[in-house]
Amino acid sequence: MLRRAFLALALMSSGAAMADDVVDATGRGVRVPERIRHILPAGPPAAVLLAAVAPDLMLGWPMPLSPAARELLPPEVAQLPQIPRLTGHKDVTSEVMALKPDLIVDYGTTSPHYVELAQATQRRTGIPTVLLDGALVRTPDTLRVLGSILNRPGRTESLARFSAALLALGAHGTAHPRVLCARGADGLNVIAPGTDLAEVFTELGWQVVAPTGHGVFRQASIADIGVLDPDVLVFSDPAMRETLTRSEAWHSLRAVRDGRAFVAPSLPFDWVAEPPSINRLLGLAWLSGHDPSTLAAVFNAVVYGRVLTPAQLQSLVAGVPRVAP
């Protein structure tokens, strides 16, 4: 932790004139062009981060973006095309080279796998590739580092302070419930504890539970969830709203009967888990007890640069309650 902090401070103190030599979150030295005109986000988390900091430099989205999501983003970023994803399982080197990026940015876990992936990408393409620390609690620091690389300290400083304020909202909770979070229209693809997708709950001090197994997601049944008996259920698929209303099986669970089953808003990006980027700050603030309508309006304007209309805001948070502590 101290080493990372030192590297970040060293990078920030170097100033724009020295931005051609940077050290990323893995400790690798990367030579970055003095003039950056086109950036390729390696995966969805980096794309969301860049949409907030430098949408004018983004080459596109490395994942499908629904029409509903595009409606909530500024036109210049909403209209960007879908591009290859570097953090997937397919070799897309030729497609990346055709886009001619000046810089590739990855954002997320700094595990050995992603360190090697960043190194391999730079070797194959010859394009400078930086990996930024995606830990939720380090969001302000990472924003400042990116601002130094792109020579946009003003924009990133304002975002860093805003993200720090949202992180602080989740730091004062006294409740520590057991929570199960799942994605999918059936609500049965459960997020495993200790993963980056569970960070919102970790920062809140909640205990994430899931069936035994391996991997980021674990398939479960309603009976499995009943055995775990979580205090809170959080779902990411909007289809679960109707399911929770109509399903007798789900109503057999204590959390559902007690009104402690919540479906997180999913636009323009999931508030709680995916992609694991700055969008999760919304989920942190919402689950810590703050008004979802106010959060959505302010966050969308500050982070994505799009002021929502009253109709858009109403649609976005329809059926989303304020979570009691």
Wavefront OBJ file of the C-alpha trace (Angstrom):
o trace
v 0.000 0.000 0.000
v 2.790 2.432 0.905
v 4.624 1.580 -2.292
v 1.548 2.263 -4.387
v 0.936 5.540 -2.608
v 4.548 6.567 -3.227
v 4.269 5.728 -6.908
v 1.039 7.690 -7.248
v 2.516 10.714 -5.507
v 5.644 10.546 -7.607
v 3.551 10.444 -10.736
v 1.313 13.321 -9.696
v 4.219 15.507 -8.660
v 5.984 15.024 -11.976
v 3.688 17.487 -13.757
v 2.390 17.546 -17.314
v 5.810 18.151 -18.868
v 7.079 14.816 -17.573
v 3.957 12.822 -18.496
v 5.894 10.840 -21.104
v 7.368 8.587 -18.381
v 4.828 7.148 -15.950
v 4.577 4.277 -13.488
v 1.263 2.433 -13.440
v -0.391 0.600 -10.546
v 1.709 -2.515 -11.120
v 5.005 -0.662 -10.737
v 5.829 -0.919 -14.452
v 7.436 2.037 -16.123
v 5.509 3.023 -19.263
v 6.525 5.672 -21.774
v 3.402 7.546 -22.819
v 3.213 9.882 -25.859
v 3.322 13.581 -25.031
v 0.262 14.106 -27.205
v -2.577 11.631 -26.726
v -5.402 11.882 -29.232
v -6.935 8.405 -29.137
v -7.285 6.027 -26.182
v -8.466 2.456 -26.340
v -10.086 1.215 -23.106
v -9.003 -2.387 -22.581
v -12.270 -3.440 -20.964
v -15.616 -2.150 -19.643
v -14.271 -0.710 -16.333
v -11.723 1.410 -18.198
v -14.383 2.562 -20.658
v -16.643 3.873 -17.889
v -13.685 5.622 -16.257
v -12.622 7.262 -19.523
v -16.189 8.295 -20.312
v -16.031 10.384 -17.145
v -12.530 11.797 -17.598
v -11.813 11.999 -21.330
v -14.773 11.001 -23.510
v -13.337 12.995 -26.396
v -10.298 10.688 -26.500
v -12.177 7.371 -26.346
v -12.181 5.231 -29.473
v -15.295 3.327 -28.439
v -16.958 0.912 -26.042
v -15.454 -2.575 -25.547
v -18.890 -3.979 -24.720
v -22.443 -3.633 -26.004
v -24.164 -0.472 -24.852
v -27.961 -0.580 -24.840
v -30.054 2.211 -26.399
v -31.420 2.941 -22.914
v -27.896 3.435 -21.569
v -26.902 5.641 -24.510
v -29.910 7.869 -23.818
v -28.442 8.815 -20.436
v -24.980 9.728 -21.762
v -23.813 12.795 -23.676
v -24.237 12.350 -27.467
v -20.497 12.481 -28.181
v -19.827 9.449 -26.001
v -23.166 7.694 -26.536
v -22.555 7.545 -30.284
v -19.156 5.861 -30.018
v -18.981 2.443 -31.710
v -18.349 -0.923 -30.135
v -14.672 -1.885 -30.316
v -12.678 -5.043 -29.488
v -12.263 -5.976 -25.842
v -8.676 -6.663 -24.837
v -9.549 -8.275 -21.504
v -11.589 -11.054 -23.090
v -10.425 -14.466 -24.277
v -9.965 -13.644 -27.968
v -6.812 -12.326 -29.625
v -7.871 -8.981 -31.119
v -4.408 -7.602 -31.862
v -5.076 -6.918 -35.537
v -8.334 -5.088 -34.783
v -6.588 -2.990 -32.141
v -3.768 -2.051 -34.494
v -6.300 -0.936 -37.105
v -7.765 1.568 -34.621
v -4.331 3.198 -34.137
v -4.639 4.188 -30.468
v -1.936 6.314 -28.872
v -2.547 4.683 -25.486
v -4.317 1.644 -24.058
v -5.793 1.994 -20.570
v -6.910 -0.898 -18.408
v -8.614 -0.325 -15.051
v -9.361 -2.961 -12.464
v -7.713 -5.623 -10.403
v -3.927 -5.646 -10.382
v -3.725 -9.423 -9.971
v -0.865 -11.236 -11.742
v -3.214 -12.243 -14.576
v -4.041 -8.647 -15.483
v -0.454 -7.487 -15.005
v 0.663 -10.121 -17.506
v -2.204 -9.189 -19.822
v -1.133 -5.533 -19.848
v 2.483 -6.512 -20.486
v 1.489 -8.918 -23.261
v -0.738 -6.324 -24.903
v 2.092 -3.818 -25.029
v 4.497 -6.442 -26.390
v 2.130 -7.546 -29.142
v 0.970 -4.105 -30.246
v 3.856 -1.815 -29.360
v 1.246 0.586 -27.948
v 1.858 1.972 -24.429
v -0.460 0.147 -22.043
v -1.133 1.251 -18.474
v -3.030 -0.656 -15.797
v -4.725 1.510 -13.166
v -5.779 0.256 -9.731
v -9.524 -0.382 -9.789
v -10.035 -0.826 -6.040
v -13.153 1.137 -5.141
v -11.575 2.785 -2.107
v -8.688 4.026 -4.265
v -10.920 5.764 -6.803
v -9.813 9.321 -5.877
v -6.114 8.408 -6.165
v -6.606 6.611 -9.469
v -8.503 9.553 -10.925
v -5.649 11.873 -10.040
v -3.107 9.509 -11.588
v -5.106 9.361 -14.806
v -5.433 13.133 -14.786
v -1.665 13.428 -14.599
v -1.194 11.026 -17.517
v -3.722 12.884 -19.679
v -2.822 16.369 -18.424
v -6.365 16.925 -17.135
v -5.775 17.682 -13.460
v -8.735 20.034 -13.142
v -11.330 17.543 -14.307
v -9.890 14.625 -12.371
v -9.436 16.620 -9.175
v -13.113 17.561 -9.159
v -14.071 13.936 -9.808
v -11.636 12.736 -7.136
v -13.214 14.995 -4.517
v -16.704 13.951 -5.566
v -15.808 10.252 -5.354
v -14.179 10.783 -1.954
v -17.414 12.355 -0.710
v -19.419 9.355 -1.931
v -16.971 6.928 -0.335
v -17.370 8.799 2.936
v -21.140 8.215 2.817
v -20.568 4.503 3.131
v -17.944 4.754 5.857
v -20.219 5.640 8.752
v -22.716 2.779 8.752
v -23.311 0.843 11.934
v -25.313 -2.060 10.454
v -23.400 -5.100 9.224
v -25.966 -7.380 7.597
v -25.287 -10.585 5.703
v -25.970 -9.867 2.023
v -26.327 -11.982 -1.090
v -25.975 -10.265 -4.456
v -26.934 -11.953 -7.725
v -27.270 -11.140 -11.393
v -29.443 -12.668 -14.109
v -33.156 -12.584 -14.823
v -33.677 -15.490 -12.416
v -31.557 -13.943 -9.640
v -29.571 -17.120 -9.170
v -26.098 -16.218 -10.463
v -24.519 -15.229 -7.162
v -21.463 -13.004 -6.725
v -18.732 -14.616 -4.644
v -17.298 -12.852 -1.565
v -13.827 -11.378 -1.779
v -14.145 -10.437 -5.471
v -14.036 -6.984 -7.022
v -17.744 -7.268 -7.819
v -18.460 -7.507 -4.084
v -16.465 -4.396 -3.153
v -19.490 -2.165 -2.566
v -20.630 -4.428 0.250
v -17.134 -4.823 1.632
v -16.762 -1.040 1.876
v -20.117 -0.843 3.650
v -18.929 -3.388 6.180
v -21.528 -5.951 5.073
v -20.788 -9.686 5.028
v -21.166 -11.149 1.534
v -22.496 -14.712 1.447
v -22.712 -17.179 -1.439
v -22.935 -20.928 -1.974
v -19.642 -22.794 -1.825
v -17.796 -23.042 -5.097
v -15.156 -21.431 -7.259
v -15.036 -18.368 -9.468
v -16.529 -14.894 -9.410
v -20.077 -16.230 -9.853
v -21.734 -19.246 -8.258
v -24.929 -20.799 -9.495
v -27.546 -21.227 -6.789
v -31.140 -22.306 -6.274
v -33.726 -20.540 -4.152
v -33.335 -23.392 -1.685
v -29.578 -22.738 -1.518
v -30.259 -19.088 -0.759
v -32.790 -20.109 1.875
v -30.131 -22.163 3.647
v -27.775 -19.165 3.678
v -30.666 -17.003 4.979
v -29.137 -13.581 4.134
v -30.478 -10.469 5.834
v -30.434 -8.556 2.538
v -30.787 -9.560 -1.112
v -29.541 -7.316 -3.925
v -30.254 -8.078 -7.577
v -28.903 -6.377 -10.699
v -31.466 -7.471 -13.303
v -34.639 -5.323 -13.594
v -36.658 -8.483 -14.364
v -36.323 -9.449 -10.706
v -38.753 -6.708 -9.654
v -41.712 -8.570 -11.102
v -40.337 -11.945 -10.033
v -40.077 -10.848 -6.415
v -43.655 -9.578 -6.547
v -45.196 -12.719 -8.041
v -43.038 -15.658 -6.941
v -44.167 -17.663 -3.940
v -40.785 -19.403 -3.891
v -38.926 -16.134 -3.417
v -41.427 -15.070 -0.759
v -40.349 -18.071 1.282
v -37.110 -16.182 1.999
v -36.928 -14.027 5.106
v -35.245 -11.091 3.331
v -38.071 -10.896 0.778
v -40.802 -11.117 3.415
v -39.074 -8.414 5.481
v -38.837 -6.030 2.526
v -35.051 -6.329 2.395
v -34.767 -7.518 -1.218
v -33.658 -4.749 -3.573
v -33.181 -4.484 -7.322
v -30.382 -2.036 -8.092
v -30.777 0.437 -10.965
v -28.816 -0.694 -13.998
v -28.550 2.449 -16.151
v -26.478 3.795 -17.635
v -24.408 1.143 -15.810
v -25.153 -1.228 -12.943
v -24.975 0.677 -9.659
v -23.588 -2.217 -7.636
v -21.294 -4.610 -9.479
v -20.719 -4.586 -13.248
v -18.666 -3.213 -14.735
v -16.523 -2.810 -11.602
v -15.755 0.854 -12.202
v -16.730 4.234 -10.780
v -20.431 3.460 -11.362
v -20.301 1.424 -8.128
v -19.988 4.618 -6.106
v -23.706 5.112 -6.768
v -24.526 1.746 -5.244
v -22.383 2.470 -2.218
v -24.195 5.721 -1.533
v -27.637 4.258 -2.242
v -27.212 1.205 -0.002
v -25.899 3.413 2.788
v -29.361 4.976 2.977
v -29.385 7.943 0.607
v -32.144 8.990 -1.788
v -31.697 7.231 -5.161
v -33.330 10.026 -7.150
v -30.996 12.697 -5.811
v -27.975 10.441 -6.231
v -28.846 9.599 -9.836
v -29.419 13.216 -10.809
v -26.199 14.526 -9.263
v -23.987 11.597 -10.285
v -25.110 11.599 -13.906
v -24.500 15.330 -14.220
v -21.136 15.391 -12.433
v -19.609 12.139 -13.695
v -21.129 11.566 -17.124
v -21.853 15.189 -17.982
v -25.496 14.605 -18.842
v -28.324 16.332 -16.960
v -31.287 13.983 -16.820
v -34.779 15.177 -17.677
v -37.479 14.662 -15.044
v -38.921 11.830 -17.160
v -35.547 10.117 -17.475
v -34.918 10.414 -13.763
v -38.336 9.058 -12.878
v -37.864 6.093 -15.198
v -34.363 5.385 -13.910
v -35.323 5.087 -10.241
v -38.912 3.869 -10.590
v -39.531 1.267 -7.925
v -36.146 1.840 -6.297
v -36.626 2.492 -2.577
v -34.480 4.406 -0.195
v -32.654 1.703 1.752
v -33.187 2.000 5.493
v -29.973 1.580 7.512
l 1 2 3 4 5 6 7 8 9 10 11 12 13 14 15 16 17 18 19 20 21 22 23 24 25 26 27 28 29 30 31 32 33 34 35 36 37 38 39 40 41 42 43 44 45 46 47 48 49 50 51 52 53 54 55 56 57 58 59 60 61 62 63 64 65 66 67 68 69 70 71 72 73 74 75 76 77 78 79 80 81 82 83 84 85 86 87 88 89 90 91 92 93 94 95 96 97 98 99 100 101 102 103 104 105 106 107 108 109 110 111 112 113 114 115 116 117 118 119 120 121 122 123 124 125 126 127 128 129 130 131 132 133 134 135 136 137 138 139 140 141 142 143 144 145 146 147 148 149 150 151 152 153 154 155 156 157 158 159 160 161 162 163 164 165 166 167 168 169 170 171 172 173 174 175 176 177 178 179 180 181 182 183 184 185 186 187 188 189 190 191 192 193 194 195 196 197 198 199 200 201 202 203 204 205 206 207 208 209 210 211 212 213 214 215 216 217 218 219 220 221 222 223 224 225 226 227 228 229 230 231 232 233 234 235 236 237 238 239 240 241 242 243 244 245 246 247 248 249 250 251 252 253 254 255 256 257 258 259 260 261 262 263 264 265 266 267 268 269 270 271 272 273 274 275 276 277 278 279 280 281 282 283 284 285 286 287 288 289 290 291 292 293 294 295 296 297 298 299 300 301 302 303 304 305 306 307 308 309 310 311 312 313 314 315 316 317 318 319 320 321 322 323 324 325
